[in-house]
Amino acid sequence: MHANELFEAYFRSLAELGAIPHYSGYQYGLWTQLATAALVQVGLRAFPDGSKVAKNHRDSYGRSEYLDLDVTVLDPTTWGTPLFVAEHENSMLRARVQYDAWKLLSVDARRRMLVAYFGGKECPTFADLKAAVEEVCRDNPGKDILLVGGDYRAKPTNIDDLRKAHDTAIVGFHSL
């Protein structure tokens, strides 16, 4: 899947999950669970060939995350790198968004996706949010992040409104 297909798959998954009435990007709770579930669906759709998802999977130690990432899609038949990793960050703090970008870039994976929010003091616009992620990407050359930035002030009532409340970008180096 190309980047634009992954972005659209995220919004489509949110609609399928019935998430739109619960949109509240900057608060914990139900929205975080739904956004993470949508990211899981994106990863599984992007890499359907025998991959397993790590989120919500409890191993014998009771863990539900791999490498402290919100979503990890991997091929359980190999010790190869993850196919897809993703983070959902609802904090409005620039440092938290940058930390999540750093976590994603620290892992070798075919695709990395970060969902974060703008509209607060530290990242008032999508351009500010993107600049925060770009700063981390500059120190990690040769890697990229698919960034989905949502306006936390939005009150979408349908999929079109939800899509309009978000901007997307490929941040960092990306190959064709």
Order of alpha helices (4+ residues) and beta strands (2+ residues): alpha-alpha-beta-beta-beta-alpha-beta-alpha-beta-alpha-beta
